[in-house]
Amino acid sequence: MYFEDMPVISAEEIGEGLRFAARQVLRNLPEFTQQFQKAYSEGGFYRPTPNRDWTTGFWTGEIWLAYEYCGDERLRRAGDIQIDSFLERIDQKIEVDHHDMGFLYSPSCVAGYKLTGNPKGREAAVKAADQLISRYHPVGEFIQAWGPMNAPENYRLIIDCLLNLPLLYWASEETGDEKYREIAEKHIHTAVKNVIREDFSTWHTFFFDMETGAPDHGATCQGYRDGSAWARGQAWGIYGCALAYKYTGRKEYISVFKGVTDYFLAHLPKDMVPFWDLEFTDGDDQPRDSSSASIAACGMLEMVKYMEKEDAGIYRKYAMQIMKSVYDRYAVKDFAVSNGLVLHSTYSNRSPYNTCNHCGVDECNIWGDYFYMEALTRLQKDWILYW
Ligand code: GLY
């Protein structure tokens, strides 16, 4: 057991965290209904952005979580306006040539459809699922993450994609067409087999041979170095394994979940909120990624539903300890400090190995805010997943 002495978040703190979050979302609606919050804040404040990036669904997801919390009709109206924007985006194929259809359409359109029955949410999400399966490679059995299809330098999957797959399970249930589920299952299997290393740390991305489909090599884009464990990749792995089990029922994913989660826990600093890469810990002059803490907590809170009582108690406690730390030390509590919800998150930090842009370092990140609200909502009630 790790962190025996860390306190767990209380019911009052969960309630207060959600109350503040819903107020913050409501305060933001005038500026962020026709537009979206950007992927990251600057000096603690998000600027508006059109619906183009892979991240805009998280803002709409916050609106729906706030609506679930307080039922304010202004939130529902804003959520519906944003669903219109997502439908237009998929119809016009605006920046959808990548795998992040689940991140975009699950917390926005699937959520809105589940909560209010908005038929445009259903239509947009089914179209997004079609777009997602168009990136499937039978040779290698995976969904290609980025870039033009069939280029060797892009012939890879990334661990984050595990969160894009629930859209496919939802689409199969909704349409009765098994093709979405079949592709999701193939991808999950390929991903779990290849991105998780023997010690249960994770690769961010993994390449396959274009001719034979054979696994080739792992590489990072957003981590410190290829062999390290990028904190958010590990957190996507935790939540991804929980969802993989939920949707496939394959028992082996429970032990993979435990391995990946225990690796994450064993590499956390004292306050249980990781640095941006698990290579770093207390004493290192590196930024945190608070978003990884909330993502991991959501994954644990999902998985405990399917575990034996003793294990369920253990991982639920970890999730509640992590959220106590996020709430106490990282959550915004003053509107003057930020228009976001959680500080000290890192999108992409500069390092000799990181091939992605340097941005959103030690700021709010929009998915960090979303998963903070999701974790608190999960702790407050029996939550019906958007994923
Ligand atoms: N899915 C991209 C990221 O986690 O930054």
Boltz pocket constraint, residues with backbone or C-beta under 6 A from the ligand:
constraints:
  - pocket:
      binder: B
      contacts: [[A, 160], [A, 222], [A, 232], [A, 347]]
      max_distance: 6.0
